[in-house]
Amino acid sequence: MENSNTDIIKLAPFTRELKNGKTLLVREVTPEDAEAVVQYYHKVSGESQLLPFGPGEFDHTVEIERDLIKKFRAADNQFNALALMGGEIVGITFFIASARPRLKHTGELAITVVKEYWGYGIASLLMDTLIRWAKGAGIVKKINLRVNTNNERGIPLYLRKGFVVEGRMEKEVCINGEFFDSYWMGLKL
Ligand SMILES: CC(C)(COP(=O)(O)OP(=O)(O)OC[C@H]1O[C@@H](n2cnc3c(N)ncnc32)[C@H](O)[C@@H]1OP(=O)(O)O)[C@@H](O)C(=O)NCCC(=O)NCCS
C-alpha cells in the first residue's frame, strides 16, 4: 500500500475487539480499496431505506471512487476511514468539505455499517475516530450531517456524540413516491 506524495496521513491504523469477540481494524481508505468500497455501497444500499441511494443507485464507477479517494487523502480538511473485519469492509465514515477558504472549516459527515454488524458499536467507534481527527486537525470547526427524521438508530447516536438538531428539511428524500423529512444536525468543535 503506497502513499502518494500528496497524501496527508490522518490516522494510524488500530484494532479493537468487538462484543462478538471479532477484531475490527480501522484505517484510512486507500486508492486500492476503490473496488471494495463500490461493492460495499452496493451492498448497504439494499439494507435500509435510510440512505440517499437505493439498490443499484450508487453511481460511482471504480475509477470515480479511486479519484475521490485520492482527493480525500490529499485534502487537509477531509477524512475517509474504513472498518474492516477479516479483510472485509463492514463500515465506512467520511467527512467531505470544500477547499474554499470561506468554507473549509466545515463539511458533512456520512456513516454506514453493514446490517449484519449493527449494534456492535462500530458506528460509535468510527464517529469517535472522525471527531478525534477533526479536533486534532485544527482546520475543521464544525461537522454537519443530514439524517432522515425516521432514523431511529442514527439520531440517538448523533445526539450522544454532541450533535444538535439545527433544522428540519421537509420532503428531502423521496422513496417510491413517499416523501421523508431530514434533520440538519451540527457539532461545533
Ligand atoms: C446508523 C448506523 C450507522 C449505526 O451503526 P451501528 O454500528 O449499528 O451503531 P452502534 O452499534 O455504534 O450503535 C449506535 C447506537 O444505536 C443504538 N442501538 C444499538 N442497538 C440498537 C437497536 N437494536 N435498536 C435501536 N437502537 C440501537 C445504541 O444506542 C447505540 O449506542 P451505544 O453506543 O450507546 O450502544 C447503522 O445502523 C446504519 O448503517 N444504518 C443504515 C444507514 C444509515 O442510516 N446511515 C446513517 C445515515 S445519516
The ligand as a Gaussian input file, in Angstrom:
#p B3LYP/6-31G(d) Opt

LIG

0 1
 C      -26.979000       4.230000      11.774000
 C      -25.852000       3.210000      11.754000
 C      -24.625000       3.819000      11.051000
 C      -25.484000       2.826000      13.185000
 O      -24.446000       1.865000      13.128000
 P      -24.154000       0.831000      14.311000
 O      -22.764000       0.315000      14.121000
 O      -25.253000      -0.143000      14.421000
 O      -24.178000       1.794000      15.560000
 P      -23.642000       1.420000      17.004000
 O      -23.579000      -0.062000      17.199000
 O      -22.417000       2.220000      17.218000
 O      -24.841000       1.893000      17.893000
 C      -25.254000       3.176000      17.875000
 C      -26.351000       3.293000      18.888000
 O      -27.533000       2.661000      18.368000
 C      -28.297000       2.209000      19.467000
 N      -28.673000       0.833000      19.221000
 C      -27.927000      -0.270000      19.307000
 N      -28.669000      -1.333000      19.044000
 C      -29.918000      -0.886000      18.800000
 C      -31.148000      -1.495000      18.460000
 N      -31.244000      -2.825000      18.321000
 N      -32.235000      -0.703000      18.228000
 C      -32.142000       0.629000      18.359000
 N      -31.008000       1.267000      18.687000
 C      -29.923000       0.505000      18.896000
 C      -27.481000       2.284000      20.682000
 O      -27.984000       3.351000      21.450000
 C      -26.083000       2.594000      20.188000
 O      -25.430000       3.440000      21.056000
 P      -24.376000       2.873000      22.160000
 O      -23.038000       3.173000      21.580000
 O      -24.706000       3.657000      23.371000
 O      -24.623000       1.387000      22.315000
 C      -26.290000       1.901000      11.021000
 O      -27.456000       1.429000      11.632000
 C      -26.512000       2.083000       9.544000
 O      -25.588000       1.982000       8.740000
 N      -27.769000       2.326000       9.152000
 C      -28.141000       2.452000       7.747000
 C      -27.507000       3.644000       7.093000
 C      -27.700000       4.881000       7.924000
 O      -28.747000       5.114000       8.495000
 N      -26.668000       5.710000       7.933000
 C      -26.729000       6.989000       8.577000
 C      -27.379000       7.960000       7.663000
 S      -27.426000       9.566000       8.408000

